[in-house]
């Protein structure tokens, strides 16, 4: 599943020229990078353009991006359309061939301020300006002081990936793993807390590989402890998707021993059958996943788990798929991101014997139904508890374990504030909250 976030630079109303518009597909890292691009574009005076920050995780994500570009061109035919992101990095020619597109820029280029000078970006004849992402060796820290009205702020600590899972095209869009030095990360967090952010999310393509390319090869647990120690005023630190096999003792102790770390981990599990995991070239077994979740739950009972799961991977039998279904209960998962397998050209999995689109979709539907049951059970267990929720917008908040909480929007609650609420019930998808009596 890919997500689309639309955001415009504020200040344009009425009959004024359309404002800068950034449309973001995919992961939290893309969301953060879109804010970096917004700052660069505004500083360069690029006021009337649409920037598409695309996702390449599935064929469907790419299709949705192309569809949105065509729709935007119909709505704003005279507006320059700039396309970037992983899909543009991996296959720039397909976007350059679209008549609706003005320029295609790569993932490396989109993070540079000089790229967005209008005379540079919109001038010249080269429609696609995409360099070899594998040649990039460093990742600079970029400070985003606000997230366009978002309740929480994201801090990129890492990008790229050194692993080569057989189904995944993303390393070819992001390059090899590169880390932002700990000192830069800590300073960014301090600045964001100073501007009023109550929750910070650490993001990366392969978050738990942070530090492998830095002197001394520090682990993510050390970075997390440095943030918590150096920024005592930070109320809540959240980790984005992580690779379960890379949770070392220091990170485990931080997650389970410090209440300022949100009790929620989204695990990149992908499957629950050992043969499929081997064919995916994953580095953990189903037993590893089950044991880790059990250890975490024992050490911190309020923790909740999300997971990515792929249905219909090549060679997956009914019995193998059942192992993925059983993993939902065995790992006590609460939130599922389910993907029907999508063969990405250029990956080893695309050359394996395919299960077929119909089988993948049917199995994905069964996994989602199982996920609905798991979420219902999770929410039921939270009723009558008091949660320190982060208000996202009027009437909507998130519990520390990432459950959605709906409340009466007449209750005075500033977006971005953390307030105590009692959970009074749920509808299977969201909790109902009320101000603590």
N, C-alpha and C positions, 0 to 999 in steps of 0.2 A: 504494500500500500504506500502510495506517495501522497504527500500533503502539499497544498498550494497555499502560500501566504501572500496576500496582496497588501501593499503599503505605498502610500503616496507621501511626498514631502509636503508637510502642512503649509498652509498660507495661501492657497489658490482657491478662490471661490468665484461664484457668479459667472460673468462672461470673460474672465481673465483666461490667458493661455493655459492649456493643461499643464499640470505640474509633473515633475519627475515621478515616474511610476516604476517600482521594482516589484516583480512577481517572482516569488521564491518557491521552488519545488523541492521536496525531499526532506533532508535531515536538518537537525538543529545546527550543525556546522554551516550549512548553506544559509540558514537564517542569520547567523552571526556575520558571515561574510557579506551578506546583502547590506548589513548596516555599515560595514567598512566601505563598501562601494558607494553607499548613499553619501557618506561623509566626503569621499573623494570627488564624487560627481558634483555635489553642492559647492565644494571649495573651488572646483574648476569652472563653475558657472554653467554646467550642463543641465539646464532647467527644463527643457522640453524634450524628453526622451523616455522610452520604455526599455527597461533592462529585464531580461528573462534569465534567471539563475536556475539552470536546468538540473535534472536528476537523471542518472543512467542506471539505477539499480535494477530496473526491469524494462522490458520492451514497452509495457503499458505506460511507464513514467515518461519515456521518450515520446510516445504517441500523444500523451496529454500535453506535453510541452509544445509540440508542433501544432496541435489543435488550438491551443491558447494563443500562439503567435498569429495564426490566421485570423482568429476572432478579433484580436486586438487591432490588427491592420484594418479590418472592416470598420471598427469603431473609430479609429484615429488614423486615417489613411495618409496623412501628411506628417506623421510623427516618426522620427528615427527609431528603429527597433534594434537593440543591441542584444545579442545572445551570448551567454557564457555558461559556466557550470560544467559538470561532469559529462553530460551528453555532448556538449559542444567541444569539449576537450578531446573526447574519444573519437568523434566522427564530425569534424568541423565542416566537411564537404557537404553533408546532407543539409545542414542549416544554411550554408553559403549558397546552396542551389535554390533556396526558397526566395521567390521574388519579394516577399514581404519583409525580409531581413536586410538591414542596412550594414551591420558589421557582426562578425563572430570573433570573440576574444577568448583566450584560454584561461585556465584556472590560475596560472602564474600571473598573467597580465592583469587579471581583474583585481589583484590585491595591490597594484602599484598606482600611486596617485597620478603619475604622469600619463597614464593610459587615458585618463578621462578628460584631458584638455580637448575641447570640441574640435579645434583645428587639427589635432592629432588623431583623435578617435574617428571623426567623420570625414577627414580629408584623405587624399590619396586614392589609389585604385584597388589596393589589396583588400578584398572583402573579408577574408579569414586571416586573423593574426593570432596564431596559436603555435607556441613553441613546444619543444620536447619536455614534458613534465618530468621525465626520468632524469633529466640533467640537473634538476633543482636539488640543492644539498642543504639548504637552511630554510627555516620558517621564522619570519620576524613577527614580534608581537605587535598587534594593532589595538589601540585603545578605542573602545566604543563606549562613550560615557552614558548613553541612553539607548534603549532598545525600541525607539519609536512608539513609546507609550506602553511597552510591555511591562508586566508586573515583575518579571525576573530578568536577569541579565545573563548572557552567555559569555564565557571566556574560552577562546580557543587555546588549548595547550599543546596540541599535536595535530598533524595531518599526514596523509599518506599511509601506506601499509606495506610491510615487507612480506606478508604471507600471500599465498596464491591459492586460495580456495577455488576448487574447480568450477564453481558456478558464478564466480564474482568477477565483474569487469571493472570494479571501482579502482583498484590500484593503477589501472591505465588512465584513469581520469585524475587521480590524485598524486601519483608518483610514489616513491618510497617513503618510509616513515621518517618524519622530521619533527623535532620537539622544540617548543619555546622554552628558553631557560627559566628556571624556577624564580629567579629574582624579578624578571619581567612579569611573570604571571602574578606574583604576590602584589606587585605595584598596581597592576590593573585591578585586582580585587579590592585593594585599599581605596582606589579612586572610585570604583563603582559603589562601594559601601558608603563612601563619603558623599555621594550624590543621592543617597537615600534608598538604594536597592537592598531589600531584605533577604533575597535569595539569589545566589550565584550558581550557575550550572557550568561545570567543566565539560568541554566538548572536544571531540577529536574523531578521526576516522577509525583509529584503532587505539582508543584512549589508554588502555593498559600497557601499550608499548612505549608510553612516554618515558623519556630518559635514556633509551638504549643508544642513542646517537650523541649523548652529551658526555662530557668528561666524568669519569667514574661510573658511568652507566647507572644512575640512580633510578629507583622504581617509583611508580605512581604514589605508593603509600607515603613516601618521603615528601613528595610535593604536597599531598593532602595535609599532612601534619604541619608542614611549613606554613601553609595558608591559615590553618586554624590557630597556630601559635602567633603568627605575625599580624593577624587581623582579628583580634578578640571581639570586636564589635560586630562581626558578621554573624547574623542570627542563624542562617541556614545555608549549607553547601550541598549541592546535589551533583551526582555523577550521571553522565549520560551513558549510552550503551557501552558495555564492557565485555571483554572476552573472559569467560569464567575460568579458563585454565591459567590465566595470568594474575589471578588474585593471590598475592603473596601474603606472608604473615603480617607484615606491617600494614598493608592496606586492610586486611581482614580485621585487625585490632582497631584500626581507626574507624571503620564502618560500624563495628559492633560496640565500640567503647565510647564514642563521642556523640551525644545527642544532637549536636549541631549538624551532623551529616544526616541528610534525609534518609529515612528508613525505606528506601526503594532502590532496587537495582534492576536495570534492564539488561538481560543476559543474551548474548549472541549464541544461542543453542543450535538453531537450524534444524535439528532432527533428533529423534529419540532412539534410533536404531544404530548399533555399532557398525554394521556393514555400510550403511548409507553415510554415516559420519566419516568412515575411512575413504569412501569414494568421493566425498566432498572435500577431502584433505583437511578435515578439521583435526585439531590436536587434543581433543578430549573425548572420553567415552561417555555413554549414558550413565555409567556408574559414577564417574567423576562429577557429573552435573548433579546427580541425586545426592551424593555425599556432601558437596559444597552447600547446596540449599539447606540440607539438614543441619549442617554445622552453623550456618548463618542464622537459621531460625531458632536454634537452641540458644545461641549467644545473644540474639536480639529478637525476641518473639514478635515485636510489632513490625518487622521488616516485611515488605511485599516485593514480589518478583514479577517482572515482565519478561517476555522472551520473543525473539524472532523465530518463526518456524516455517519451513518450506514444505509444501505438500506436492507430491507427485514428482519427486526427483527421479532422474533416469535410473532404471532397474529396480525402483521401489516396488516391492510386492505388497499384497494386502497385509500380510503378517508384519512386514517392516513398518508399514504405516500405523498399524495398531500400536507399535511400540512408541511412536510419537504421540499418539492419543493418550497412552498411559502415562507418558512423561508429565502431562499437565497436572495430574494428581500426585505423582511421585515427587515432583519438585514443588508442589503447592504453588503453582503459577496463578497469578491473578489477572494479568493483562497480556493478551496475545497480539502480536503483529504477525498475521498469517499471509504468506505469499504462495499462490499457485506457481509452480516452477515455470520459469520463463527462460528458454535457451538464449543466451547472449552470444552472438557471433564472436568468435575469437577465444572463447573459453573452452576448456577440455570437456565440461559437462554437455556442451552443445553437440559434441561428437559422440556421446554415449547413446546407447539404445534408449529412446524416449518412451516415457509412460503415456504420453499423449495429453493434449490440452483438456479434453473432456474429463479424463481421470483426475488430472491435477485440480481442476475446478471443483469436482465433486468431493475430493478429499479435503480441499481447502474449506469447503462449506461445512464439512463435518468437524474440522478443527475449530472453525469459528463458533459453531454451536457449542462445542465443548468449552471454548473460551467464555462464552456467555454464561454457561453454568458456573464456571470457576469464578467469574466476576460477581455473579449473584451471591455465591457463598461468601466471597471476600467482603462484600458490602454488608451482608447480613451480620457478619461478625463485628462490624464497626458501629452498628446501631447502639445508641445509648452511651457511646464513648464521647469524650471531649477531645477535640482536635484543634491544634493551632494552625488554622488554615491561612493560606496566602490568597488574598483577594486578587483575582485577575481582572474583573470588570464588575459593574453593578450586577448583583445576583448570582455571580459565578466565582467559585474559589477552588483551591486544590488543597487536599489534606497533605500532610508530610509524606505519606506513602503514595501520593499521586492520584488518589481517588478524587473524582470531580464532585464538588459540593454545590448544590443549588440552594439559594436562600432568598428571602423576600428582598427585592431590590430597593425597597424603601428603607431598609436598615442602613444607617450611615456607616459606610465602610469604604475607605479610600483604596483604589487599586494600588497594589504593591504593599499594602499593610498586612501584617500577620496578626490575626485576632483569634481568640478562643471561641469555638462554637460547639454546641452539642449536636450530635447526629440523631435525628428524630425518625429516620426511615430512609427508604430508597425505592427506586423504580426498576431496579435491575441493571441500570446503567450509571445512575448518579445518586449520590446521597442527598438527603434533605437536611439542611443545617439551620440552627437558630442560635441567637446570641445566648451565651451562658447565663442562666438565671442568677 
